[in-house]
Amino acid sequence: MKKKILLAIVAVQLLATFSPALAADPAGSSDNKVVGAAKAVGRGIMWGPKKLAEGAKAAGSKIKDMFHR
C-alpha cells in the first residue's frame, strides 16, 4: 500500500514538474535543430524501456487471466 502511495506522489510530482514546460513549448513548434535532435535521442533511448514495460504488462495480464479462471 505504501509503495502505491509513493508511486502516485512521484507521478504527480513529475507531471507537475514537466507540465508547465510542455505547455510553454508544444512538441514540434521548436525551430532549433539542437532541441529537435535532443528530443529524438531521448525518444530513441526511451523506446526500449517503453517496449519492455508494454511486454511486461501484457505478460502480467496473461498470467493474471491464467490464475483467475
C-alpha positions as CSV (number, residue, x, y, z in Angstrom):
1,M,0.0,0.0,0.0
2,K,2.8,2.4,0.9
3,K,4.6,1.7,-2.4
4,K,1.4,2.6,-4.4
5,I,1.1,5.9,-2.5
6,L,4.7,6.7,-3.0
7,L,4.4,5.9,-6.7
8,A,1.4,8.1,-7.0
9,I,3.2,11.0,-5.3
10,V,6.2,10.7,-7.5
11,A,4.0,10.5,-10.6
12,V,2.1,13.7,-9.6
13,Q,5.4,15.5,-8.9
14,L,6.8,14.6,-12.3
15,L,3.6,15.6,-14.0
16,A,3.6,18.9,-12.1
17,T,7.3,19.5,-13.0
18,F,7.0,18.9,-16.7
19,S,3.5,20.2,-17.5
20,P,4.5,23.9,-17.5
21,A,7.5,23.2,-19.7
22,L,5.4,21.2,-22.1
23,A,2.6,23.9,-22.2
24,A,5.1,26.6,-22.9
25,D,6.7,24.8,-25.8
26,P,4.3,22.3,-27.6
27,A,6.0,19.4,-29.4
28,G,7.0,20.3,-32.9
29,S,7.0,24.1,-32.5
30,S,10.7,24.5,-31.9
31,D,12.8,25.6,-34.9
32,N,16.0,24.8,-33.1
33,K,17.7,21.8,-34.6
34,V,19.7,21.0,-31.5
35,V,16.4,20.8,-29.4
36,G,14.9,18.6,-32.1
37,A,17.9,16.3,-32.1
38,A,17.9,16.1,-28.3
39,K,14.2,15.1,-28.3
40,A,14.9,12.5,-31.0
41,V,17.7,11.0,-29.0
42,G,15.6,11.0,-25.8
43,R,12.8,9.2,-27.7
44,G,15.3,6.7,-29.0
45,I,16.7,6.0,-25.6
46,M,13.2,5.5,-24.0
47,W,11.9,3.3,-26.8
48,G,13.5,0.1,-25.3
49,P,12.2,0.6,-21.8
50,K,8.7,1.5,-23.1
51,K,8.5,-1.7,-25.2
52,L,9.8,-3.8,-22.2
53,A,7.1,-2.2,-20.0
54,E,4.4,-2.9,-22.5
55,G,5.5,-6.5,-22.8
56,A,5.7,-7.0,-19.1
57,K,2.2,-5.6,-18.8
58,A,0.8,-7.9,-21.4
59,A,2.6,-10.9,-19.8
60,G,1.2,-9.9,-16.4
61,S,-2.3,-9.7,-17.9
62,K,-2.0,-13.2,-19.4
63,I,-0.7,-14.6,-16.1
64,K,-3.5,-13.0,-14.2
65,D,-6.1,-14.4,-16.6
66,M,-4.5,-17.8,-16.3
67,F,-4.9,-17.9,-12.5
68,H,-8.4,-16.3,-12.4
69,R,-10.2,-19.0,-14.4
